[in-house]
């Protein structure tokens, strides 16, 4: 059964991220947080797919949703590495 509301820990985590983004305001911070969140969600889908008690219809729905999340997670991972690759002494916009 899906949870109707987030946990207190999840709410605290979102509040922390809001403060972090307000203070840092940089691409690395935002991309890193999105990547982390999507990785967390992907893990939940992986766990759901291991559940032998779900119907074939539910499993297929979860599998499709997981595939979409995985694509987005992989794109964020690539963007994160791209931003890290832009850092360096030869790039004054992205110093190390």
mmCIF file as gemmi writes it, N, C-alpha and C atoms, coordinates in Angstrom:
data_model
loop_
_atom_site.group_PDB
_atom_site.id
_atom_site.type_symbol
_atom_site.label_atom_id
_atom_site.label_alt_id
_atom_site.label_comp_id
_atom_site.label_asym_id
_atom_site.label_entity_id
_atom_site.label_seq_id
_atom_site.pdbx_PDB_ins_code
_atom_site.Cartn_x
_atom_site.Cartn_y
_atom_site.Cartn_z
_atom_site.occupancy
_atom_site.B_iso_or_equiv
_atom_site.pdbx_formal_charge
_atom_site.auth_seq_id
_atom_site.auth_asym_id
_atom_site.pdbx_PDB_model_num
ATOM 1 N N . UNK Axp A 1 ? 0.847 -1.191 0 1 0 ? 1 A 1
ATOM 2 C CA . UNK Axp A 1 ? 0 0 0 1 0 ? 1 A 1
ATOM 3 C C . UNK Axp A 1 ? 0.882 1.241 0 1 0 ? 1 A 1
ATOM 4 N N . UNK Axp A 2 ? 0.585 2.192 -0.879 1 0 ? 2 A 1
ATOM 5 C CA . UNK Axp A 2 ? 1.389 3.418 -0.903 1 0 ? 2 A 1
ATOM 6 C C . UNK Axp A 2 ? 1.12 4.278 0.315 1 0 ? 2 A 1
ATOM 7 N N . UNK Axp A 3 ? 2.114 4.996 0.73 1 0 ? 3 A 1
ATOM 8 C CA . UNK Axp A 3 ? 1.977 5.905 1.859 1 0 ? 3 A 1
ATOM 9 C C . UNK Axp A 3 ? 1.232 7.152 1.395 1 0 ? 3 A 1
ATOM 10 N N . UNK Axp A 4 ? 0.225 7.614 2.154 1 0 ? 4 A 1
ATOM 11 C CA . UNK Axp A 4 ? -0.515 8.8 1.719 1 0 ? 4 A 1
ATOM 12 C C . UNK Axp A 4 ? 0.278 10.088 1.918 1 0 ? 4 A 1
ATOM 13 N N . UNK Axp A 5 ? 1.205 10.084 2.842 1 0 ? 5 A 1
ATOM 14 C CA . UNK Axp A 5 ? 2.002 11.274 3.145 1 0 ? 5 A 1
ATOM 15 C C . UNK Axp A 5 ? 3.449 10.859 3.381 1 0 ? 5 A 1
ATOM 16 N N . UNK Axp A 6 ? 4.363 11.8 3.219 1 0 ? 6 A 1
ATOM 17 C CA . UNK Axp A 6 ? 5.766 11.518 3.49 1 0 ? 6 A 1
ATOM 18 C C . UNK Axp A 6 ? 6.016 11.406 4.985 1 0 ? 6 A 1
ATOM 19 N N . UNK Axp A 7 ? 7.119 10.782 5.329 1 0 ? 7 A 1
ATOM 20 C CA . UNK Axp A 7 ? 7.477 10.65 6.73 1 0 ? 7 A 1
ATOM 21 C C . UNK Axp A 7 ? 8.052 11.959 7.252 1 0 ? 7 A 1
ATOM 22 N N . UNK Axp A 8 ? 8.187 12.059 8.546 1 0 ? 8 A 1
ATOM 23 C CA . UNK Axp A 8 ? 8.785 13.252 9.15 1 0 ? 8 A 1
ATOM 24 C C . UNK Axp A 8 ? 10.233 13.383 8.694 1 0 ? 8 A 1
ATOM 25 N N . UNK Axp A 9 ? 10.925 12.262 8.584 1 0 ? 9 A 1
ATOM 26 C CA . UNK Axp A 9 ? 12.305 12.285 8.112 1 0 ? 9 A 1
ATOM 27 C C . UNK Axp A 9 ? 12.372 12.81 6.673 1 0 ? 9 A 1
ATOM 28 N N . UNK Axp A 10 ? 11.443 12.387 5.832 1 0 ? 10 A 1
ATOM 29 C CA . UNK Axp A 10 ? 11.413 12.871 4.441 1 0 ? 10 A 1
ATOM 30 C C . UNK Axp A 10 ? 11.14 14.368 4.395 1 0 ? 10 A 1
ATOM 31 N N . UNK Axp A 11 ? 10.233 14.851 5.232 1 0 ? 11 A 1
ATOM 32 C CA . UNK Axp A 11 ? 9.937 16.287 5.279 1 0 ? 11 A 1
ATOM 33 C C . UNK Axp A 11 ? 11.156 17.075 5.752 1 0 ? 11 A 1
ATOM 34 N N . UNK Axp A 12 ? 11.854 16.54 6.736 1 0 ? 12 A 1
ATOM 35 C CA . UNK Axp A 12 ? 13.068 17.209 7.227 1 0 ? 12 A 1
ATOM 36 C C . UNK Axp A 12 ? 14.141 17.224 6.138 1 0 ? 12 A 1
ATOM 37 N N . UNK Axp A 13 ? 14.254 16.145 5.398 1 0 ? 13 A 1
ATOM 38 C CA . UNK Axp A 13 ? 15.235 16.071 4.314 1 0 ? 13 A 1
ATOM 39 C C . UNK Axp A 13 ? 14.919 17.1 3.237 1 0 ? 13 A 1
ATOM 40 N N . UNK Axp A 14 ? 13.637 17.223 2.86 1 0 ? 14 A 1
ATOM 41 C CA . UNK Axp A 14 ? 13.253 18.221 1.857 1 0 ? 14 A 1
ATOM 42 C C . UNK Axp A 14 ? 13.537 19.633 2.356 1 0 ? 14 A 1
ATOM 43 N N . UNK Axp A 15 ? 13.265 19.901 3.631 1 0 ? 15 A 1
ATOM 44 C CA . UNK Axp A 15 ? 13.542 21.222 4.19 1 0 ? 15 A 1
ATOM 45 C C . UNK Axp A 15 ? 15.039 21.51 4.163 1 0 ? 15 A 1
ATOM 46 N N . UNK Axp A 16 ? 15.862 20.512 4.501 1 0 ? 16 A 1
ATOM 47 C CA . UNK Axp A 16 ? 17.309 20.674 4.458 1 0 ? 16 A 1
ATOM 48 C C . UNK Axp A 16 ? 17.768 21.003 3.04 1 0 ? 16 A 1
ATOM 49 N N . UNK Axp A 17 ? 17.226 20.279 2.055 1 0 ? 17 A 1
ATOM 50 C CA . UNK Axp A 17 ? 17.608 20.528 0.667 1 0 ? 17 A 1
ATOM 51 C C . UNK Axp A 17 ? 17.183 21.923 0.214 1 0 ? 17 A 1
ATOM 52 N N . UNK Axp A 18 ? 16.016 22.376 0.651 1 0 ? 18 A 1
ATOM 53 C CA . UNK Axp A 18 ? 15.569 23.731 0.306 1 0 ? 18 A 1
ATOM 54 C C . UNK Axp A 18 ? 16.544 24.768 0.84 1 0 ? 18 A 1
ATOM 55 N N . UNK Axp A 19 ? 16.97 24.607 2.082 1 0 ? 19 A 1
ATOM 56 C CA . UNK Axp A 19 ? 17.929 25.545 2.68 1 0 ? 19 A 1
ATOM 57 C C . UNK Axp A 19 ? 19.272 25.45 1.962 1 0 ? 19 A 1
ATOM 58 N N . UNK Axp A 20 ? 19.712 24.247 1.688 1 0 ? 20 A 1
ATOM 59 C CA . UNK Axp A 20 ? 20.99 24.035 1 1 0 ? 20 A 1
ATOM 60 C C . UNK Axp A 20 ? 20.992 24.728 -0.363 1 0 ? 20 A 1
ATOM 61 N N . UNK Axp A 21 ? 19.913 24.542 -1.117 1 0 ? 21 A 1
ATOM 62 C CA . UNK Axp A 21 ? 19.835 25.16 -2.442 1 0 ? 21 A 1
ATOM 63 C C . UNK Axp A 21 ? 19.76 26.68 -2.344 1 0 ? 21 A 1
ATOM 64 N N . UNK Axp A 22 ? 19.065 27.185 -1.342 1 0 ? 22 A 1
ATOM 65 C CA . UNK Axp A 22 ? 18.958 28.637 -1.174 1 0 ? 22 A 1
ATOM 66 C C . UNK Axp A 22 ? 20.318 29.25 -0.853 1 0 ? 22 A 1
ATOM 67 N N . UNK Axp A 23 ? 21.126 28.541 -0.086 1 0 ? 23 A 1
ATOM 68 C CA . UNK Axp A 23 ? 22.432 29.065 0.305 1 0 ? 23 A 1
ATOM 69 C C . UNK Axp A 23 ? 23.497 28.858 -0.773 1 0 ? 23 A 1
ATOM 70 N N . UNK Axp A 24 ? 23.515 27.702 -1.406 1 0 ? 24 A 1
ATOM 71 C CA . UNK Axp A 24 ? 24.581 27.379 -2.35 1 0 ? 24 A 1
ATOM 72 C C . UNK Axp A 24 ? 24.295 27.87 -3.765 1 0 ? 24 A 1
ATOM 73 N N . UNK Axp A 25 ? 23.082 27.666 -4.223 1 0 ? 25 A 1
ATOM 74 C CA . UNK Axp A 25 ? 22.667 28.103 -5.562 1 0 ? 25 A 1
ATOM 75 C C . UNK Axp A 25 ? 23.69 27.789 -6.648 1 0 ? 25 A 1
ATOM 76 N N . UNK Axp A 26 ? 24.085 26.55 -6.743 1 0 ? 26 A 1
ATOM 77 C CA . UNK Axp A 26 ? 24.986 26.172 -7.83 1 0 ? 26 A 1
ATOM 78 C C . UNK Axp A 26 ? 24.497 24.89 -8.497 1 0 ? 26 A 1
ATOM 79 N N . UNK Axp A 27 ? 24.922 24.71 -9.728 1 0 ? 27 A 1
ATOM 80 C CA . UNK Axp A 27 ? 24.459 23.574 -10.512 1 0 ? 27 A 1
ATOM 81 C C . UNK Axp A 27 ? 24.842 22.246 -9.886 1 0 ? 27 A 1
ATOM 82 N N . UNK Axp A 28 ? 26.057 22.152 -9.351 1 0 ? 28 A 1
ATOM 83 C CA . UNK Axp A 28 ? 26.51 20.897 -8.745 1 0 ? 28 A 1
ATOM 84 C C . UNK Axp A 28 ? 25.586 20.465 -7.618 1 0 ? 28 A 1
ATOM 85 N N . UNK Axp A 29 ? 25.192 21.405 -6.791 1 0 ? 29 A 1
ATOM 86 C CA . UNK Axp A 29 ? 24.334 21.102 -5.651 1 0 ? 29 A 1
ATOM 87 C C . UNK Axp A 29 ? 22.974 20.595 -6.115 1 0 ? 29 A 1
ATOM 88 N N . UNK Axp A 30 ? 22.39 21.274 -7.071 1 0 ? 30 A 1
ATOM 89 C CA . UNK Axp A 30 ? 21.07 20.893 -7.571 1 0 ? 30 A 1
ATOM 90 C C . UNK Axp A 30 ? 21.134 19.538 -8.264 1 0 ? 30 A 1
ATOM 91 N N . UNK Axp A 31 ? 22.069 19.37 -9.175 1 0 ? 31 A 1
ATOM 92 C CA . UNK Axp A 31 ? 22.188 18.117 -9.921 1 0 ? 31 A 1
ATOM 93 C C . UNK Axp A 31 ? 22.498 16.962 -8.97 1 0 ? 31 A 1
ATOM 94 N N . UNK Axp A 32 ? 23.377 17.193 -8.003 1 0 ? 32 A 1
ATOM 95 C CA . UNK Axp A 32 ? 23.705 16.153 -7.031 1 0 ? 32 A 1
ATOM 96 C C . UNK Axp A 32 ? 22.5 15.721 -6.221 1 0 ? 32 A 1
ATOM 97 N N . UNK Axp A 33 ? 21.684 16.682 -5.812 1 0 ? 33 A 1
ATOM 98 C CA . UNK Axp A 33 ? 20.485 16.352 -5.038 1 0 ? 33 A 1
ATOM 99 C C . UNK Axp A 33 ? 19.465 15.594 -5.869 1 0 ? 33 A 1
ATOM 100 N N . UNK Axp A 34 ? 19.279 16.031 -7.108 1 0 ? 34 A 1
ATOM 101 C CA . UNK Axp A 34 ? 18.345 15.326 -7.989 1 0 ? 34 A 1
ATOM 102 C C . UNK Axp A 34 ? 18.838 13.904 -8.236 1 0 ? 34 A 1
ATOM 103 N N . UNK Axp A 35 ? 20.122 13.761 -8.504 1 0 ? 35 A 1
ATOM 104 C CA . UNK Axp A 35 ? 20.71 12.446 -8.757 1 0 ? 35 A 1
ATOM 105 C C . UNK Axp A 35 ? 20.547 11.536 -7.541 1 0 ? 35 A 1
ATOM 106 N N . UNK Axp A 36 ? 20.779 12.092 -6.382 1 0 ? 36 A 1
ATOM 107 C CA . UNK Axp A 36 ? 20.638 11.311 -5.152 1 0 ? 36 A 1
ATOM 108 C C . UNK Axp A 36 ? 19.185 10.873 -4.941 1 0 ? 36 A 1
ATOM 109 N N . UNK Axp A 37 ? 18.269 11.794 -5.149 1 0 ? 37 A 1
ATOM 110 C CA . UNK Axp A 37 ? 16.854 11.47 -4.983 1 0 ? 37 A 1
ATOM 111 C C . UNK Axp A 37 ? 16.381 10.419 -5.963 1 0 ? 37 A 1
ATOM 112 N N . UNK Axp A 38 ? 16.8 10.548 -7.216 1 0 ? 38 A 1
ATOM 113 C CA . UNK Axp A 38 ? 16.404 9.561 -8.215 1 0 ? 38 A 1
ATOM 114 C C . UNK Axp A 38 ? 17.043 8.208 -7.939 1 0 ? 38 A 1
ATOM 115 N N . UNK Axp A 39 ? 18.257 8.202 -7.406 1 0 ? 39 A 1
ATOM 116 C CA . UNK Axp A 39 ? 18.885 6.944 -7.009 1 0 ? 39 A 1
ATOM 117 C C . UNK Axp A 39 ? 18.112 6.272 -5.89 1 0 ? 39 A 1
ATOM 118 N N . UNK Axp A 40 ? 17.635 7.076 -4.948 1 0 ? 40 A 1
ATOM 119 C CA . UNK Axp A 40 ? 16.833 6.558 -3.835 1 0 ? 40 A 1
ATOM 120 C C . UNK Axp A 40 ? 15.539 5.942 -4.362 1 0 ? 40 A 1
ATOM 121 N N . UNK Axp A 41 ? 14.868 6.676 -5.261 1 0 ? 41 A 1
ATOM 122 C CA . UNK Axp A 41 ? 13.613 6.186 -5.831 1 0 ? 41 A 1
ATOM 123 C C . UNK Axp A 41 ? 13.855 4.915 -6.64 1 0 ? 41 A 1
ATOM 124 N N . UNK Axp A 42 ? 14.927 4.884 -7.423 1 0 ? 42 A 1
ATOM 125 C CA . UNK Axp A 42 ? 15.251 3.687 -8.205 1 0 ? 42 A 1
ATOM 126 C C . UNK Axp A 42 ? 15.426 2.484 -7.282 1 0 ? 42 A 1
ATOM 127 N N . UNK Axp A 43 ? 16.047 2.698 -6.14 1 0 ? 43 A 1
ATOM 128 C CA . UNK Axp A 43 ? 16.213 1.613 -5.166 1 0 ? 43 A 1
ATOM 129 C C . UNK Axp A 43 ? 14.881 1.089 -4.652 1 0 ? 43 A 1
ATOM 130 N N . UNK Axp A 44 ? 13.928 1.991 -4.465 1 0 ? 44 A 1
ATOM 131 C CA . UNK Axp A 44 ? 12.586 1.567 -4.02 1 0 ? 44 A 1
ATOM 132 C C . UNK Axp A 44 ? 11.91 0.713 -5.097 1 0 ? 44 A 1
ATOM 133 N N . UNK Axp A 45 ? 12.062 1.117 -6.359 1 0 ? 45 A 1
ATOM 134 C CA . UNK Axp A 45 ? 11.498 0.319 -7.449 1 0 ? 45 A 1
ATOM 135 C C . UNK Axp A 45 ? 12.168 -1.047 -7.52 1 0 ? 45 A 1
ATOM 136 N N . UNK Axp A 46 ? 13.484 -1.089 -7.359 1 0 ? 46 A 1
ATOM 137 C CA . UNK Axp A 46 ? 14.196 -2.363 -7.388 1 0 ? 46 A 1
ATOM 138 C C . UNK Axp A 46 ? 13.69 -3.294 -6.288 1 0 ? 46 A 1
ATOM 139 N N . UNK Axp A 47 ? 13.465 -2.73 -5.118 1 0 ? 47 A 1
ATOM 140 C CA . UNK Axp A 47 ? 12.941 -3.525 -4.005 1 0 ? 47 A 1
ATOM 141 C C . UNK Axp A 47 ? 11.534 -4.041 -4.327 1 0 ? 47 A 1
ATOM 142 N N . UNK Axp A 48 ? 10.71 -3.179 -4.926 1 0 ? 48 A 1
ATOM 143 C CA . UNK Axp A 48 ? 9.355 -3.596 -5.286 1 0 ? 48 A 1
ATOM 144 C C . UNK Axp A 48 ? 9.385 -4.725 -6.317 1 0 ? 48 A 1
ATOM 145 N N . UNK Axp A 49 ? 10.326 -4.659 -7.247 1 0 ? 49 A 1
ATOM 146 C CA . UNK Axp A 49 ? 10.414 -5.699 -8.277 1 0 ? 49 A 1
ATOM 147 C C . UNK Axp A 49 ? 10.85 -7.044 -7.705 1 0 ? 49 A 1
ATOM 148 N N . UNK Axp A 50 ? 11.501 -7.026 -6.547 1 0 ? 50 A 1
ATOM 149 C CA . UNK Axp A 50 ? 11.912 -8.272 -5.892 1 0 ? 50 A 1
ATOM 150 C C . UNK Axp A 50 ? 10.758 -8.929 -5.14 1 0 ? 50 A 1
ATOM 151 N N . UNK Axp A 51 ? 9.669 -8.189 -4.935 1 0 ? 51 A 1
ATOM 152 C CA . UNK Axp A 51 ? 8.52 -8.69 -4.184 1 0 ? 51 A 1
ATOM 153 C C . UNK Axp A 51 ? 7.795 -9.754 -5.001 1 0 ? 51 A 1
ATOM 154 N N . UNK Axp A 52 ? 7.804 -10.986 -4.52 1 0 ? 52 A 1
ATOM 155 C CA . UNK Axp A 52 ? 7.161 -12.084 -5.241 1 0 ? 52 A 1
ATOM 156 C C . UNK Axp A 52 ? 5.647 -12.098 -5.029 1 0 ? 52 A 1
ATOM 157 N N . UNK Axp A 53 ? 5.148 -11.263 -4.142 1 0 ? 53 A 1
ATOM 158 C CA . UNK Axp A 53 ? 3.72 -11.26 -3.84 1 0 ? 53 A 1
ATOM 159 C C . UNK Axp A 53 ? 2.89 -10.318 -4.699 1 0 ? 53 A 1
ATOM 160 N N . UNK Axp A 54 ? 3.517 -9.59 -5.627 1 0 ? 54 A 1
ATOM 161 C CA . UNK Axp A 54 ? 2.733 -8.673 -6.446 1 0 ? 54 A 1
ATOM 162 C C . UNK Axp A 54 ? 2.291 -9.361 -7.736 1 0 ? 54 A 1
ATOM 163 N N . UNK Axp A 55 ? 1.178 -8.907 -8.257 1 0 ? 55 A 1
ATOM 164 C CA . UNK Axp A 55 ? 0.627 -9.515 -9.473 1 0 ? 55 A 1
ATOM 165 C C . UNK Axp A 55 ? 1.489 -9.168 -10.681 1 0 ? 55 A 1
ATOM 166 N N . UNK Axp A 56 ? 1.278 -9.903 -11.761 1 0 ? 56 A 1
ATOM 167 C CA . UNK Axp A 56 ? 2.025 -9.659 -12.999 1 0 ? 56 A 1
ATOM 168 C C . UNK Axp A 56 ? 1.719 -8.265 -13.544 1 0 ? 56 A 1
ATOM 169 N N . UNK Axp A 57 ? 0.483 -7.826 -13.417 1 0 ? 57 A 1
ATOM 170 C CA . UNK Axp A 57 ? 0.097 -6.496 -13.893 1 0 ? 57 A 1
ATOM 171 C C . UNK Axp A 57 ? 0.817 -5.417 -13.097 1 0 ? 57 A 1
ATOM 172 N N . UNK Axp A 58 ? 0.841 -5.572 -11.787 1 0 ? 58 A 1
ATOM 173 C CA . UNK Axp A 58 ? 1.527 -4.602 -10.934 1 0 ? 58 A 1
ATOM 174 C C . UNK Axp A 58 ? 3.023 -4.62 -11.208 1 0 ? 58 A 1
ATOM 175 N N . UNK Axp A 59 ? 3.586 -5.808 -11.365 1 0 ? 59 A 1
ATOM 176 C CA . UNK Axp A 59 ? 5.023 -5.929 -11.651 1 0 ? 59 A 1
ATOM 177 C C . UNK Axp A 59 ? 5.366 -5.198 -12.952 1 0 ? 59 A 1
ATOM 178 N N . UNK Axp A 60 ? 4.532 -5.35 -13.974 1 0 ? 60 A 1
ATOM 179 C CA . UNK Axp A 60 ? 4.792 -4.687 -15.254 1 0 ? 60 A 1
ATOM 180 C C . UNK Axp A 60 ? 4.671 -3.169 -15.111 1 0 ? 60 A 1
ATOM 181 N N . UNK Axp A 61 ? 3.724 -2.702 -14.334 1 0 ? 61 A 1
ATOM 182 C CA . UNK Axp A 61 ? 3.578 -1.261 -14.082 1 0 ? 61 A 1
ATOM 183 C C . UNK Axp A 61 ? 4.807 -0.727 -13.36 1 0 ? 61 A 1
ATOM 184 N N . UNK Axp A 62 ? 5.259 -1.438 -12.348 1 0 ? 62 A 1
ATOM 185 C CA . UNK Axp A 62 ? 6.456 -1.034 -11.595 1 0 ? 62 A 1
ATOM 186 C C . UNK Axp A 62 ? 7.682 -1.084 -12.493 1 0 ? 62 A 1
ATOM 187 N N . UNK Axp A 63 ? 7.789 -2.117 -13.323 1 0 ? 63 A 1
ATOM 188 C CA . UNK Axp A 63 ? 8.932 -2.244 -14.224 1 0 ? 63 A 1
ATOM 189 C C . UNK Axp A 63 ? 9.013 -1.067 -15.198 1 0 ? 63 A 1
ATOM 190 N N . UNK Axp A 64 ? 7.868 -0.676 -15.744 1 0 ? 64 A 1
ATOM 191 C CA . UNK Axp A 64 ? 7.845 0.456 -16.67 1 0 ? 64 A 1
ATOM 192 C C . UNK Axp A 64 ? 8.222 1.762 -15.972 1 0 ? 64 A 1
ATOM 193 N N . UNK Axp A 65 ? 7.671 1.958 -14.788 1 0 ? 65 A 1
ATOM 194 C CA . UNK Axp A 65 ? 8.001 3.171 -14.03 1 0 ? 65 A 1
ATOM 195 C C . UNK Axp A 65 ? 9.485 3.178 -13.66 1 0 ? 65 A 1
ATOM 196 N N . UNK Axp A 66 ? 9.999 2.031 -13.263 1 0 ? 66 A 1
ATOM 197 C CA . UNK Axp A 66 ? 11.418 1.923 -12.919 1 0 ? 66 A 1
ATOM 198 C C . UNK Axp A 66 ? 12.297 2.252 -14.123 1 0 ? 66 A 1
ATOM 199 N N . UNK Axp A 67 ? 11.916 1.762 -15.302 1 0 ? 67 A 1
ATOM 200 C CA . UNK Axp A 67 ? 12.699 2.031 -16.514 1 0 ? 67 A 1
ATOM 201 C C . UNK Axp A 67 ? 12.754 3.53 -16.787 1 0 ? 67 A 1
ATOM 202 N N . UNK Axp A 68 ? 11.639 4.236 -16.586 1 0 ? 68 A 1
ATOM 203 C CA . UNK Axp A 68 ? 11.613 5.686 -16.806 1 0 ? 68 A 1
ATOM 204 C C . UNK Axp A 68 ? 12.492 6.411 -15.788 1 0 ? 68 A 1
ATOM 205 N N . UNK Axp A 69 ? 12.403 6.012 -14.524 1 0 ? 69 A 1
ATOM 206 C CA . UNK Axp A 69 ? 13.225 6.625 -13.478 1 0 ? 69 A 1
ATOM 207 C C . UNK Axp A 69 ? 14.699 6.346 -13.736 1 0 ? 69 A 1
ATOM 208 N N . UNK Axp A 70 ? 15.009 5.139 -14.17 1 0 ? 70 A 1
ATOM 209 C CA . UNK Axp A 70 ? 16.401 4.76 -14.439 1 0 ? 70 A 1
ATOM 210 C C . UNK Axp A 70 ? 16.991 5.612 -15.56 1 0 ? 70 A 1
ATOM 211 N N . UNK Axp A 71 ? 16.219 5.881 -16.606 1 0 ? 71 A 1
ATOM 212 C CA . UNK Axp A 71 ? 16.692 6.73 -17.704 1 0 ? 71 A 1
ATOM 213 C C . UNK Axp A 71 ? 17.015 8.128 -17.172 1 0 ? 71 A 1
ATOM 214 N N . UNK Axp A 72 ? 16.105 8.683 -16.389 1 0 ? 72 A 1
ATOM 215 C CA . UNK Axp A 72 ? 16.32 10.024 -15.827 1 0 ? 72 A 1
ATOM 216 C C . UNK Axp A 72 ? 17.526 10.035 -14.888 1 0 ? 72 A 1
ATOM 217 N N . UNK Axp A 73 ? 17.662 9.001 -14.084 1 0 ? 73 A 1
ATOM 218 C CA . UNK Axp A 73 ? 18.797 8.909 -13.158 1 0 ? 73 A 1
ATOM 219 C C . UNK Axp A 73 ? 20.114 8.862 -13.947 1 0 ? 73 A 1
ATOM 220 N N . UNK Axp A 74 ? 20.141 8.079 -15.002 1 0 ? 74 A 1
ATOM 221 C CA . UNK Axp A 74 ? 21.352 7.977 -15.827 1 0 ? 74 A 1
ATOM 222 C C . UNK Axp A 74 ? 21.68 9.317 -16.492 1 0 ? 74 A 1
ATOM 223 N N . UNK Axp A 75 ? 20.652 10.055 -16.916 1 0 ? 75 A 1
ATOM 224 C CA . UNK Axp A 75 ? 20.877 11.381 -17.516 1 0 ? 75 A 1
ATOM 225 C C . UNK Axp A 75 ? 21.446 12.35 -16.48 1 0 ? 75 A 1
ATOM 226 N N . UNK Axp A 76 ? 20.918 12.318 -15.267 1 0 ? 76 A 1
ATOM 227 C CA . UNK Axp A 76 ? 21.433 13.192 -14.209 1 0 ? 76 A 1
ATOM 228 C C . UNK Axp A 76 ? 22.863 12.82 -13.847 1 0 ? 76 A 1
ATOM 229 N N . UNK Axp A 77 ? 23.156 11.533 -13.86 1 0 ? 77 A 1
ATOM 230 C CA . UNK Axp A 77 ? 24.523 11.061 -13.578 1 0 ? 77 A 1
ATOM 231 C C . UNK Axp A 77 ? 25.483 11.597 -14.644 1 0 ? 77 A 1
ATOM 232 N N . UNK Axp A 78 ? 25.059 11.54 -15.913 1 0 ? 78 A 1
ATOM 233 C CA . UNK Axp A 78 ? 25.892 12.054 -17.002 1 0 ? 78 A 1
ATOM 234 C C . UNK Axp A 78 ? 26.08 13.565 -16.874 1 0 ? 78 A 1
ATOM 235 N N . UNK Axp A 79 ? 25.007 14.286 -16.512 1 0 ? 79 A 1
ATOM 236 C CA . UNK Axp A 79 ? 25.106 15.732 -16.332 1 0 ? 79 A 1
ATOM 237 C C . UNK Axp A 79 ? 26.038 16.073 -15.176 1 0 ? 79 A 1
ATOM 238 N N . UNK Axp A 80 ? 25.948 15.306 -14.099 1 0 ? 80 A 1
ATOM 239 C CA . UNK Axp A 80 ? 26.829 15.525 -12.945 1 0 ? 80 A 1
ATOM 240 C C . UNK Axp A 80 ? 28.296 15.369 -13.357 1 0 ? 80 A 1
ATOM 241 N N . UNK Axp A 81 ? 28.598 14.32 -14.11 1 0 ? 81 A 1
ATOM 242 C CA . UNK Axp A 81 ? 29.975 14.098 -14.56 1 0 ? 81 A 1
ATOM 243 C C . UNK Axp A 81 ? 30.417 15.164 -15.549 1 0 ? 81 A 1
ATOM 244 N N . UNK Axp A 82 ? 29.489 15.637 -16.374 1 0 ? 82 A 1
ATOM 245 C CA . UNK Axp A 82 ? 29.8 16.705 -17.318 1 0 ? 82 A 1
ATOM 246 C C . UNK Axp A 82 ? 30.171 17.989 -16.582 1 0 ? 82 A 1
ATOM 247 N N . UNK Axp A 83 ? 29.397 18.326 -15.541 1 0 ? 83 A 1
ATOM 248 C CA . UNK Axp A 83 ? 29.699 19.523 -14.761 1 0 ? 83 A 1
ATOM 249 C C . UNK Axp A 83 ? 31.044 19.385 -14.05 1 0 ? 83 A 1
ATOM 250 N N . UNK Axp A 84 ? 31.318 18.202 -13.544 1 0 ? 84 A 1
ATOM 251 C CA . UNK Axp A 84 ? 32.602 17.975 -12.877 1 0 ? 84 A 1
ATOM 252 C C . UNK Axp A 84 ? 33.747 18.089 -13.884 1 0 ? 84 A 1
ATOM 253 N N . UNK Axp A 85 ? 33.524 17.677 -15.126 1 0 ? 85 A 1
ATOM 254 C CA . UNK Axp A 85 ? 34.549 17.753 -16.159 1 0 ? 85 A 1
ATOM 255 C C . UNK Axp A 85 ? 34.843 19.172 -16.592 1 0 ? 85 A 1
ATOM 256 N N . UNK Axp A 86 ? 33.9 20.087 -16.339 1 0 ? 86 A 1
ATOM 257 C CA . UNK Axp A 86 ? 34.088 21.487 -16.714 1 0 ? 86 A 1
ATOM 258 C C . UNK Axp A 86 ? 34.952 22.229 -15.707 1 0 ? 86 A 1
ATOM 259 N N . UNK Axp A 87 ? 35.153 21.638 -14.561 1 0 ? 87 A 1
ATOM 260 C CA . UNK Axp A 87 ? 35.959 22.289 -13.53 1 0 ? 87 A 1
ATOM 261 C C . UNK Axp A 87 ? 37.437 22.123 -13.843 1 0 ? 87 A 1
ATOM 262 N N . UNK Axp A 88 ? 38.214 23.12 -13.538 1 0 ? 88 A 1
ATOM 263 C CA . UNK Axp A 88 ? 39.648 23.012 -13.753 1 0 ? 88 A 1
ATOM 264 C C . UNK Axp A 88 ? 40.287 24.385 -13.824 1 0 ? 88 A 1
ATOM 265 N N . UNK Axp A 89 ? 41.585 24.393 -13.747 1 0 ? 89 A 1
ATOM 266 C CA . UNK Axp A 89 ? 42.334 25.65 -13.748 1 0 ? 89 A 1
ATOM 267 C C . UNK Axp A 89 ? 42.19 26.406 -15.064 1 0 ? 89 A 1
ATOM 268 N N . UNK Axp A 90 ? 41.956 25.691 -16.163 1 0 ? 90 A 1
ATOM 269 C CA . UNK Axp A 90 ? 41.843 26.341 -17.458 1 0 ? 90 A 1
ATOM 270 C C . UNK Axp A 90 ? 40.449 26.895 -17.725 1 0 ? 90 A 1
ATOM 271 N N . UNK Axp A 91 ? 39.52 26.71 -16.815 1 0 ? 91 A 1
ATOM 272 C CA . UNK Axp A 91 ? 38.171 27.219 -16.989 1 0 ? 91 A 1
ATOM 273 C C . UNK Axp A 91 ? 37.832 28.145 -15.833 1 0 ? 91 A 1
ATOM 274 N N . UNK Axp A 92 ? 37.925 29.462 -16.037 1 0 ? 92 A 1
ATOM 275 C CA . UNK Axp A 92 ? 37.68 30.4 -14.939 1 0 ? 92 A 1
ATOM 276 C C . UNK Axp A 92 ? 36.24 30.41 -14.447 1 0 ? 92 A 1
ATOM 277 N N . UNK Axp A 93 ? 35.304 29.92 -15.257 1 0 ? 93 A 1
ATOM 278 C CA . UNK Axp A 93 ? 33.918 29.895 -14.819 1 0 ? 93 A 1
ATOM 279 C C . UNK Axp A 93 ? 33.639 28.768 -13.835 1 0 ? 93 A 1
ATOM 280 N N . UNK Axp A 94 ? 34.442 27.718 -13.892 1 0 ? 94 A 1
ATOM 281 C CA . UNK Axp A 94 ? 34.266 26.574 -13.014 1 0 ? 94 A 1
ATOM 282 C C . UNK Axp A 94 ? 35.579 26.198 -12.347 1 0 ? 94 A 1
ATOM 283 N N . UNK Axp A 95 ? 36.068 27.049 -11.445 1 0 ? 95 A 1
ATOM 284 C CA . UNK Axp A 95 ? 37.35 26.716 -10.793 1 0 ? 95 A 1
ATOM 285 C C . UNK Axp A 95 ? 37.189 25.528 -9.857 1 0 ? 95 A 1
ATOM 286 N N . UNK Axp A 96 ? 38.295 24.854 -9.613 1 0 ? 96 A 1
ATOM 287 C CA . UNK Axp A 96 ? 38.269 23.728 -8.673 1 0 ? 96 A 1
ATOM 288 C C . UNK Axp A 96 ? 38.307 24.237 -7.263 1 0 ? 96 A 1
